[in-house]
Amino acid sequence: MFEWKSEYSVRLPEIDAQHQRLFALASELHVAMSQGKGKTVLEPALARLIEYTKVHFADEEKLMRRYNYPDSDAHKILHDQLTAKVLDFQDRFVHQEACLTVDLMEFLQNWLAHHINGSDQKYSADLRGKGAA
């Protein structure tokens, strides 16, 4: 489900490496869920994915500011929306008000693929045109 594909490349090596790591962490969470692992395995796997996502978003936003990407504010809003959504889910999961489901995994996979192939491709093209790489 969470398989990195070359078509996801934004041709910025550091960002591509981070995207690959996000896919690996999401895959780890999906495998644990699929194998019926308990909360003691799922909770830290979810936390690792969320924490790394925050690091990745911060790095992307810093890169966009460094190269004066004109749509950086709109891109940050997308990041903030996903972060709020997954933090809310994490809180509900920790307090046993929600459980990991295939629907959640599909949402994450679709969001990753759509975000990378959409808005990330736009900013990377702009930044590469300004000398980033």
C-alpha positions in Angstrom: 0.0 0.0 0.0 2.8 2.4 0.9 5.2 1.9 -1.9 7.6 4.6 -3.1 7.5 5.1 -6.8 9.9 7.1 -9.0 7.0 9.2 -10.2 6.9 10.7 -6.7 10.3 12.2 -7.1 10.4 16.0 -6.8 14.0 16.0 -7.9 15.3 17.5 -4.7 17.4 14.7 -3.2 16.8 15.7 0.5 13.1 16.0 0.1 12.9 12.7 -2.0 14.8 10.9 0.8 12.3 12.3 3.4 9.3 11.3 1.3 10.8 7.8 1.0 11.1 7.7 4.8 7.5 8.8 5.2 6.4 6.0 3.0 8.5 3.5 5.0 7.1 4.7 8.3 3.5 4.6 6.9 4.2 1.1 5.6 5.5 0.0 9.0 2.3 1.2 10.6 0.2 -0.5 7.9 2.0 -3.8 8.3 1.6 -3.7 12.1 -2.1 -2.9 11.7 -2.6 -5.7 9.1 -0.9 -8.2 11.4 -3.3 -7.3 14.2 -0.5 -6.0 16.4 -1.7 -4.4 19.7 -1.7 -0.9 20.9 1.8 -1.3 22.4 3.2 -1.6 18.8 0.7 0.6 16.9 0.9 3.6 19.2 4.7 4.1 18.9 4.6 3.4 15.1 1.9 6.1 14.7 3.9 8.5 16.9 7.1 7.9 14.8 5.1 8.6 11.6 3.6 11.8 13.0 6.9 13.1 14.5 8.8 12.5 11.2 6.0 14.2 9.3 6.4 17.3 11.4 10.1 17.3 10.8 9.6 16.9 7.1 7.0 19.6 6.9 9.3 22.0 8.8 12.2 21.2 6.4 10.0 21.8 3.3 8.6 25.1 4.7 12.2 26.3 5.5 13.3 25.4 1.9 10.3 27.3 0.5 11.1 30.4 2.5 14.8 30.2 1.6 13.8 30.3 -2.1 10.9 32.7 -1.7 8.3 30.3 -3.0 5.2 32.4 -3.7 2.7 29.9 -2.6 4.5 28.9 0.6 1.7 30.2 2.9 -0.9 28.1 1.1 1.4 25.0 1.2 1.9 25.5 4.9 -1.9 25.5 5.4 -2.1 22.1 3.8 0.6 20.9 6.1 -1.2 22.4 9.1 -4.5 20.8 8.2 -3.0 17.3 7.9 -1.0 17.8 11.1 -4.1 18.8 13.0 -6.1 15.9 11.6 -3.5 13.3 12.5 -2.8 14.8 15.9 -6.5 14.6 16.6 -6.6 11.0 15.5 -3.6 10.2 17.6 -5.2 11.7 20.7 -8.4 9.7 20.1 -6.4 6.5 19.4 -4.3 6.9 22.6 -7.6 7.4 24.6 -9.2 4.4 22.9 -11.8 6.5 21.1 -10.6 5.5 17.7 -8.8 2.6 16.1 -6.6 2.1 13.1 -8.5 1.1 10.0 -7.9 0.4 6.4 -9.9 3.6 5.7 -7.3 5.6 7.7 -4.4 3.9 5.9 -6.0 4.6 2.5 -6.5 8.2 3.5 -2.8 8.5 4.4 -1.7 6.8 1.2 -3.9 9.0 -0.9 -2.9 12.2 0.9 0.8 11.4 0.5 0.6 10.5 -3.2 -1.7 13.4 -4.0 0.3 16.0 -2.0 3.6 14.9 -3.4 2.3 14.7 -7.0 0.4 17.9 -6.7 1.6 20.7 -4.5 5.1 19.3 -3.8 5.8 19.0 -7.5 4.7 22.7 -8.0 7.0 24.0 -5.3 9.9 21.8 -6.3 9.7 23.0 -10.0 9.8 26.6 -8.8 12.7 26.0 -6.4 14.7 24.0 -9.0 14.2 27.0 -11.3 15.8 29.1 -8.7 18.8 26.9 -8.3 17.7 24.5 -5.5 18.8 20.9 -5.9 
